[in-house]
Amino acid sequence: MNVLVWNENRHEQENQVVRDLYPEGIHGAIANFLSEDHENVKTATLDEEEHGLTDEVLAETDVLVWWGHMAHDEVKEEVAEKVKQRVLEGMGLVVLHSAHFSKVFKKLMGTTCDLKWREADEKERLWVVDPSHPITEGIGEYIEIEKEEMYGEHFDIPTPEELVFVSWFEGGEVFRSGATFRRGKGKIFYFRPGHETYPTYYNKEVQTVIRNGVKWVKNTQTPTPVYGNAKPLETITTK
């Protein structure tokens, strides 16, 4: 499986705290643990040509993992549209944390994808609400993160096809933190944790969920529909 981890890579350049936490970038940290499962894990960033998402790269990508925050508007419209099209064709997509506001995710959801948020070093407890789902394999009833950014309802997304995690925060809010969708032939998994100033992507349980999510969204060579005017498969007898 070919996995591509995309990150805008701006916080790492401008914020020393983030640079110290993720010296190889958030994309590098995620790629490192995904490489334990897959031989071909690559990374791409915003400032590369076509944001590292050329037609050739996208054509060979089975699963795209997306992290973005401060530079959503800098993603070119035509590139976001290409990514959306590849998802419709069957490329898996894992959307992390503040990538809920990315052009790609909003195009696929068709809503604002807005929410409440707060940075206050709060405890987060992610409860498993679908213990039968493959994405939850290898973890317990919940994941507890000592400090994270709060995301709160209402989360303006379509009703998820499957709700896997619901978060509770120390300040009292709850949030649909793990949700799956299908668009065309593509499968999408949104997973909330991962604010850039916290070491969330070193949490082994968070890593397990992302690893499971990457496996789950991969397309399994399902049939490709053919649209438009169709010739009959049988002889049509006219009366």
VOGU-3710 file (C-alpha; in Angstrom, 3 decimals, decimal comma):
1> mnvlvwnenr> 0,000/0,000/0,000  1,256/3,479/-0,903  0,593/5,996/1,891  1,175/9,737/1,572  1,241/11,954/4,677  0,497/15,599/3,822  1,176/18,491/6,180  1,263/22,224/5,537  4,478/22,343/7,636  4,106/25,972/8,670
11> heqenqvvrd> 3,898/25,759/12,472  7,162/23,821/12,499  8,884/26,702/10,695  7,399/29,526/12,766  6,888/28,126/16,278  9,846/26,891/18,326  7,585/24,834/20,598  6,267/22,884/17,620  9,736/22,584/16,123  11,061/21,111/19,366
21> lypegihgai> 8,141/18,668/19,646  8,272/17,566/16,015  11,820/18,117/14,690  10,966/16,102/11,553  7,616/17,859/11,222  4,216/16,498/12,167  4,226/14,692/8,827  7,555/13,076/9,694  6,315/11,884/13,079  3,196/10,329/11,537
31> anflsedhen> 5,123/8,789/8,647  7,566/7,211/11,099  4,970/5,114/12,912  3,026/4,322/9,745  6,256/2,957/8,299  6,029/0,160/10,859  3,063/-1,192/8,862  3,815/-0,134/5,287  6,994/-0,144/3,212  6,044/2,787/1,021
41> vktatldeee> 5,163/5,800/3,174  6,017/9,219/1,723  5,405/12,821/2,809  4,420/16,032/1,028  4,086/19,637/2,191  2,392/22,857/1,178  5,448/24,659/-0,211  6,388/21,926/-2,666  5,414/22,275/-6,301  1,652/21,626/-6,560
51> hgltdevlae> 1,862/21,119/-2,779  3,558/17,794/-3,478  0,278/16,508/-4,930  1,023/16,130/-8,621  -1,153/13,969/-10,857  1,539/11,271/-10,782  1,791/11,277/-6,976  -1,981/11,163/-6,474  -2,401/8,404/-9,065  -0,113/6,085/-7,117
61> tdvlvwwghm> -1,440/6,999/-3,641  -3,732/4,454/-1,998  -4,261/6,434/1,224  -3,714/10,132/1,887  -3,332/11,393/5,473  -3,997/15,160/5,771  -2,948/17,616/8,514  -3,465/21,371/8,158  -4,290/24,368/10,314  -3,040/27,879/9,594
71> ahdevkeeva> -2,733/27,793/5,807  -5,903/26,176/4,489  -6,482/29,133/2,168  -3,077/28,663/0,549  -4,022/25,278/-0,851  -4,748/25,859/-4,535  -8,345/25,281/-5,528  -7,385/23,059/-8,444  -5,216/20,856/-6,219  -7,985/20,455/-3,633
81> ekvkqrvleg> -10,366/19,545/-6,434  -7,924/16,915/-7,748  -7,655/15,355/-4,302  -11,434/15,280/-3,965  -11,707/13,555/-7,349  -9,167/10,910/-6,350  -11,200/10,183/-3,213  -14,302/9,738/-5,366  -12,269/7,329/-7,504  -11,319/5,268/-4,455
91> mglvvlhsah> -8,307/6,801/-2,718  -8,658/6,549/1,069  -8,471/9,748/3,136  -7,614/10,174/6,821  -8,321/13,721/8,032  -6,590/14,764/11,262  -7,416/17,431/13,829  -7,757/20,938/12,318  -7,851/19,541/8,788  -11,610/19,533/9,413
101> fskvfkklmg> -11,374/23,051/7,929  -9,295/22,031/4,912  -10,632/22,707/1,438  -10,524/18,992/0,678  -12,645/17,949/3,660  -15,170/20,761/3,223  -15,575/19,912/-0,466  -16,258/16,284/0,392  -18,620/17,096/3,268  -20,534/19,928/1,591
111> ttcdlkwrea> -20,883/21,823/4,904  -18,922/24,495/6,791  -17,279/21,887/9,103  -17,167/24,592/11,797  -17,041/23,962/15,558  -16,215/25,452/18,974  -12,599/25,435/20,172  -10,437/26,489/23,118  -6,771/26,102/24,106  -6,614/25,567/27,881
121> dekerlwvvd> -4,428/22,477/28,472  -7,498/20,343/29,102  -7,759/16,631/29,669  -9,493/14,813/26,825  -11,129/11,422/27,119  -12,040/9,783/23,820  -14,730/7,169/24,420  -15,155/4,263/22,026  -18,817/4,286/20,998  -18,525/1,547/18,358
131> pshpitegig> -16,389/-1,238/19,853  -17,146/-3,472/16,846  -15,377/-1,127/14,428  -11,961/-2,214/13,052  -10,543/1,253/13,745  -10,833/0,545/17,491  -8,794/-2,656/17,378  -6,075/-2,778/20,014  -7,344/-0,046/22,349  -9,534/-0,087/25,469
141> eyieiekeem> -12,837/1,577/26,295  -11,324/5,034/25,975  -8,132/6,967/25,267  -7,094/9,584/27,808  -4,914/12,501/26,707  -3,505/14,651/29,480  -3,523/17,958/27,571  -5,227/18,834/24,308  -7,067/21,613/22,513  -10,826/21,470/23,040
151> ygehfdiptp> -13,179/20,980/20,112  -16,872/21,233/20,984  -20,265/20,650/19,413  -21,962/21,586/17,298  -19,625/20,126/14,646  -21,143/21,142/11,318  -20,646/17,940/9,344  -23,146/15,596/7,705  -24,379/12,810/9,952  -21,475/10,320/9,998
161> eelvfvswfe> -22,065/6,928/8,459  -20,302/5,494/11,511  -19,485/7,280/14,749  -16,469/5,613/16,343  -15,301/8,022/19,083  -16,912/10,735/21,191  -14,667/13,019/23,260  -15,296/14,557/26,645  -13,227/17,563/27,740  -12,360/18,810/31,196
171> ggevfrsgat> -14,271/22,034/30,570  -17,461/20,091/29,957  -17,828/19,931/26,163  -18,273/16,794/24,072  -17,305/16,224/20,435  -17,729/13,622/17,687  -14,015/12,874/17,437  -13,945/9,808/15,216  -16,287/9,582/12,246  -16,376/7,761/8,930
181> frrgkgkify> -17,874/8,702/5,583  -18,065/7,279/2,075  -17,891/9,454/-1,009  -18,017/7,748/-4,403  -15,681/4,754/-4,095  -13,607/6,442/-1,402  -13,676/5,982/2,365  -12,890/8,836/4,783  -11,963/8,752/8,464  -11,898/11,970/10,507
191> frpghetypt> -9,941/11,771/13,795  -9,823/14,795/16,103  -6,694/14,738/18,356  -3,431/16,352/17,290  -3,001/20,015/18,190  0,481/21,091/17,125  1,767/22,278/20,536  1,050/18,948/22,269  2,895/15,621/21,829  -0,312/13,827/20,868
201> yynkevqtvi> 1,153/11,973/17,893  3,612/10,196/20,189  0,702/8,692/22,147  0,711/4,962/21,299  -3,064/4,622/21,397  -3,519/7,619/19,105  -0,961/6,051/16,784  -2,884/2,777/16,855  -6,109/4,511/15,823  -4,409/6,288/12,916
211> rngvkwvknt> -2,733/3,060/11,816  -6,081/1,273/11,934  -7,736/4,155/10,106  -5,224/4,010/7,272  -5,895/0,299/6,827  -9,668/0,792/6,985  -9,902/3,533/4,341  -7,863/1,616/1,763  -9,905/0,666/-1,279  -10,243/-3,085/-1,791
221> qtptpvygna> -10,499/-3,119/-5,589  -14,251/-2,694/-5,725  -15,907/-2,386/-9,159  -15,729/0,939/-10,960  -19,188/2,044/-12,128  -19,685/3,041/-15,761  -22,083/5,923/-16,345  -23,866/7,375/-19,340  -25,698/5,847/-22,272  -25,495/2,052/-22,124
231> kpletittk> -25,938/-0,626/-24,775  -28,199/-3,505/-23,754  -26,604/-6,696/-22,460  -29,460/-8,765/-23,882  -31,371/-8,568/-27,112  -34,369/-6,319/-26,715  -37,415/-7,630/-28,492  -39,617/-4,851/-29,745  -43,343/-5,437/-30,171
//
